[in-house]
């Protein structure tokens, strides 16, 4: 299905004082799409979302929305986009009034009660139990779901979510994901979702973009490996892990550099593979498996001690290996597969 261009970002930079928080040469987002933003904390995800939400004006560069330069003073433009923050902010009033607030501001109060109750149901909260509850009587997960309902009730054209499931329980996280997807399916909302824990997002997003240090570093599932690194044998560098384990990499530009390893470069074996110079071989277990959206490939989450990696394999490979959560496996990758940032 072809989609029209919604956002276009060109040579955009954003600074906080002298610190450059974001620099993107080009980014295009399609209308009705779901885009994931991944990367470690401080990589620029929240800054990019605030710029897409017209909350902050970029220091330099061009931001276009539906082919027009974005005018942050355009109230109609600002009201077509809404953002859900990681830490929900609720008004000091009832759940009903929190959800109804956006409609009242827009002087759009037709069938107000019915629409507020519908929005609460979208996020899995019973109107009978929650509508008259006070803001301070909610758990963290319930507060986040109320905050989402207050965005969904206005049926935004664009819904931006910043770490929406970072501080909630599994049940709330599932409700938030389902309600967000409903917005795209029901009225064609464009979704942009950021998270530092990207595994679940690959099953939902049409495209997942990785950021580090304010820059786009590629698309698809990535493994970010923080330093410190130190020189090792044969011109390689290493990162020391617990229990004497180590990761081998091509020479790092500096000891605290961040290595990025594509998920497709992480291989899985039932038996211990024969080591070649530059190989890292770890023994661990499979903890999760999901189908990547839009492909015939699976993402497999692997854990060895304190290290977590994501591997990308075909469904045929997974069937051949008989992979399942809880299974003990070997996984390995080569030093030349790393890219440095």
MARDREN-480112 format. One line per 5 residues: number of its first residue (from 1); their letters; for each residue x, y, z of C-alpha. Coordinates in steps of 0.02 Angstrom, whole numbers, padded with zeros to 5 digits. Layout:
NUM) a) X:Y:Z | ... .
This chain:
1) xxxxx) 00000:00000:00000 | 00073:00168:-00054 | 00071:00308:00072 | 00094:00495:00053 | 00240:00586:00132 .
6) xxxxx) 00195:00659:00302 | 00358:00722:00380 | 00519:00768:00294 | 00674:00816:00394 | 00825:00890:00303 .
11) xxxxx) 00995:00937:00377 | 00915:00960:00547 | 01016:00997:00704 | 00960:01041:00878 | 01066:01110:01019 .
16) xxxxx) 01044:01132:01205 | 01167:01271:01239 | 01329:01216:01155 | 01280:01031:01159 | 01218:00960:00996 .
21) xxxxx) 01079:00838:01042 | 01022:00795:00867 | 01089:00796:00690 | 00990:00711:00551 | 01035:00729:00368 .
26) xxxxx) 00869:00663:00302 | 00718:00574:00373 | 00553:00540:00286 | 00399:00472:00375 | 00247:00411:00280 .
31) xxxxx) 00066:00446:00326 | -00018:00302:00416 | 00146:00215:00455 | 00217:00152:00620 | 00398:00202:00647 .
36) xxxxx) 00504:00143:00792 | 00649:00244:00863 | 00776:00142:00960 | 00941:00177:01045 | 01016:00196:01219 .
41) xxxxx) 00964:00334:01338 | 01028:00502:01280 | 01032:00453:01096 | 00913:00593:01042 | 00748:00498:01031 .
46) xxxxx) 00650:00615:01146 | 00722:00770:01063 | 00669:00708:00892 | 00493:00669:00955 | 00475:00844:01029 .
51) xxxxx) 00525:00920:00863 | 00402:00809:00769 | 00269:00860:00896 | 00306:01045:00861 | 00348:01067:01046 .
56) xxxxx) 00525:01122:01006 | 00589:01216:00854 | 00748:01142:00780 | 00901:01252:00795 | 00949:01222:00613 .
61) xxxxx) 00879:01136:00461 | 00711:01103:00381 | 00555:01018:00450 | 00411:00993:00329 | 00238:00925:00367 .
66) xxxxx) 00133:00870:00218 | 00250:00963:00102 | 00242:01129:00195 | 00370:01206:00311 | 00309:01174:00488 .
71) xxxxx) 00246:01333:00570 | 00247:01308:00760 | 00126:01454:00779 | -00006:01364:00675 | -00132:01304:00805 .
76) xxxxx) -00219:01187:00684 | -00054:01104:00642 | -00007:01083:00826 | -00177:01008:00867 | -00160:00873:00734 .
81) xxxxx) -00011:00800:00828 | -00004:00739:01007 | 00134:00663:01113 | 00129:00542:01258 | 00277:00565:01375 .
86) xxxxx) 00364:00429:01475 | 00310:00507:01640 | 00123:00542:01627 | 00064:00714:01680 | -00115:00717:01739 .
91) xxxxx) -00220:00866:01790 | -00270:00873:01973 | -00447:00817:01936 | -00546:00660:01898 | -00502:00532:01766 .
96) xxxxx) -00655:00587:01666 | -00600:00769:01665 | -00422:00723:01618 | -00483:00629:01465 | -00612:00761:01421 .
101) xxxxx) -00490:00907:01435 | -00430:00904:01254 | -00608:00900:01189 | -00659:01046:01300 | -00509:01149:01242 .
106) xxxxx) -00562:01118:01063 | -00743:01164:01105 | -00792:00992:01042 | -00907:00926:01178 | -01040:00836:01078 .
111) xxxxx) -01080:00668:01158 | -00939:00704:01280 | -00975:00566:01406 | -00992:00432:01273 | -00828:00481:01190 .
116) xxxxx) -00733:00489:01354 | -00800:00318:01406 | -00752:00247:01237 | -00574:00311:01254 | -00559:00233:01426 .
121) xxxxx) -00618:00067:01356 | -00486:00080:01219 | -00350:00076:01352 | -00432:-00061:01454 | -00504:00046:01595 .
126) xxxxx) -00686:00021:01645 | -00778:00189:01639 | -00888:00131:01782 | -00737:00099:01893 | -00619:00237:01836 .
131) xxxxx) -00714:00386:01764 | -00744:00470:01933 | -00582:00414:02014 | -00462:00552:02066 | -00295:00571:01977 .
136) xxxxx) -00196:00527:02135 | -00289:00362:02158 | -00209:00282:02004 | -00062:00164:01992 | 00081:00209:01874 .
141) xxxxx) 00014:00096:01737 | -00164:00162:01758 | -00102:00342:01751 | -00009:00308:01589 | -00163:00229:01513 .
146) xxxxx) -00270:00378:01564 | -00141:00493:01485 | -00151:00392:01325 | -00342:00395:01328 | -00335:00585:01340 .
151) xxxxx) -00235:00585:01177 | -00338:00455:01086 | -00505:00539:01123 | -00459:00684:01007 | -00418:00560:00867 .
156) xxxxx) -00250:00639:00820 | -00174:00627:00648 | -00005:00589:00727 | 00026:00501:00893 | 00203:00512:00961 .
161) xxxxx) 00247:00398:01108 | 00406:00421:01210 | 00453:00261:01304 | 00267:00223:01330 | 00293:00058:01421 .
166) xxxxx) 00456:00093:01514 | 00381:00111:01688 | 00223:00006:01682 | 00177:-00174:01717 | 00157:-00304:01580 .
171) xxxxx) -00033:-00290:01576 | -00029:-00101:01555 | 00108:-00115:01423 | 00000:-00234:01322 | -00151:-00118:01335 .
176) xxxxx) -00047:00032:01281 | 00022:-00061:01131 | -00150:-00124:01078 | -00232:00047:01097 | -00093:00132:00998 .
181) xxxxx) -00109:00007:00857 | -00298:00033:00859 | -00271:00219:00822 | -00180:00174:00661 | -00305:00041:00611 .
186) xxxxx) -00464:00138:00653 | -00429:00312:00586 | -00259:00301:00502 | -00154:00387:00634 | 00032:00394:00603 .
191) xxxxx) 00131:00324:00750 | 00310:00360:00802 | 00364:00261:00955 | 00530:00275:01047 | 00607:00148:01165 .
196) xxxxx) 00779:00098:01226 | 00718:-00083:01239 | 00672:-00112:01058 | 00635:-00298:01052 | 00444:-00289:01058 .
201) xxxxx) 00440:-00139:00942 | 00504:-00237:00793 | 00344:-00340:00792 | 00238:-00183:00782 | 00332:-00054:00676 .
206) xxxxx) 00337:-00043:00487 | 00515:00023:00505 | 00631:00037:00654 | 00768:00169:00654 | 00917:00163:00771 .
211) xxxxx) 00991:00322:00844 | 01152:00353:00937 | 01227:00518:00992 | 01090:00612:00901 | 01121:00528:00734 .
216) xxxxx) 01031:00395:00635 | 01144:00242:00627 | 01034:00127:00523 | 00871:00033:00521 | 00820:-00137:00586 .
221) xxxxx) 00871:-00229:00744 | 01037:-00171:00817 | 01143:-00218:00968 | 01226:-00072:01057 | 01380:-00118:01159 .
226) xxxxx) 01452:00015:01273 | 01635:00027:01324 | 01759:00030:01401 | 01866:-00058:01271 | 02052:-00093:01277 .
231) xxxxx) 02182:-00158:01154 | 02197:-00347:01140 | 02301:-00468:01037 | 02322:-00465:00847 | 02265:-00286:00826 .
236) xxxxx) 02094:-00317:00903 | 02008:-00230:01049 | 01912:-00313:01190 | 01779:-00281:01320 | 01793:-00386:01478 .
241) xxxxx) 01635:-00470:01544 | 01600:-00568:01702 | 01668:-00743:01729 | 01818:-00708:01618 | 01715:-00685:01460 .
246) xxxxx) 01763:-00553:01334 | 01700:-00476:01173 | 01822:-00451:01029 | 01803:-00307:00907 | 01894:-00217:00770 .
251) xxxxx) 02002:-00074:00837 | 01896:00055:00928 | 01922:00241:00894 | 01935:00271:01082 | 01908:00169:01242 .
256) xxxxx) 01730:00228:01278 | 01666:00210:01100 | 01499:00125:01068 | 01495:-00027:00955 | 01343:-00066:00847 .
261) xxxxx) 01314:-00245:00793 | 01177:-00289:00670 | 01062:-00428:00731 | 01089:-00527:00571 | 01275:-00541:00616 .
266) xxxxx) 01237:-00638:00776 | 01239:-00824:00735 | 01158:-00961:00839 | 01221:-01140:00859 | 01168:-01293:00959 .
271) xxxxx) 01349:-01347:00982 | 01502:-01244:01022 | 01569:-01176:00857 | 01752:-01184:00812 | 01834:-01018:00851 .
276) xxxxx) 01923:-00918:00718 | 02033:-00766:00753 | 01919:-00620:00799 | 01769:-00726:00848 | 01670:-00698:01007 .
281) xxxxx) 01581:-00856:01064 | 01458:-00851:01209 | 01350:-00983:01293 | 01179:-00929:01351 | 00993:-00954:01324 .
286) xxxxx) 00847:-00896:01218 | 00729:-00785:01318 | 00609:-00718:01185 | 00563:-00742:01003 | 00455:-00628:00895 .
291) xxxxx) 00411:-00612:00712 | 00481:-00453:00636 | 00343:-00350:00558 | 00341:-00353:00369 | 00469:-00493:00346 .
296) xxxxx) 00485:-00681:00354 | 00617:-00668:00488 | 00622:-00695:00675 | 00709:-00593:00808 | 00782:-00699:00948 .
301) xxxxx) 00833:-00622:01114 | 00986:-00706:01189 | 01059:-00687:01364 | 01231:-00736:01428 | 01269:-00675:01603 .
306) xxxxx) 01241:-00488:01607 | 01241:-00473:01416 | 01086:-00469:01307 | 01093:-00485:01118 | 00967:-00494:00976 .
311) xxxxx) 00991:-00612:00830 | 00894:-00609:00667 | 00860:-00773:00577 | 00735:-00844:00453 | 00586:-00946:00510 .
316) xxxxx) 00660:-01095:00418 | 00821:-01079:00517 | 00724:-01068:00681 | 00625:-01224:00636 | 00783:-01317:00584 .
321) xxxxx) 00868:-01273:00748 | 00711:-01307:00849 | 00730:-01142:00940 | 00615:-01103:01085 | 00619:-00988:01238 .
326) xxxxx) 00721:-01064:01379 | 00833:-01163:01263 | 01021:-01162:01295 | 01122:-01111:01141 | 01290:-01047:01083 .
331) xxxxx) 01295:-00883:00991 | 01440:-00798:00905 | 01493:-00650:00798 | 01653:-00585:00719 | 01753:-00431:00765 .
336) xxxxx) 01738:-00361:00588 | 01548:-00350:00605 | 01558:-00203:00727 | 01532:-00022:00676 | 01592:00116:00791 .
341) x) 01506:00277:00849 .
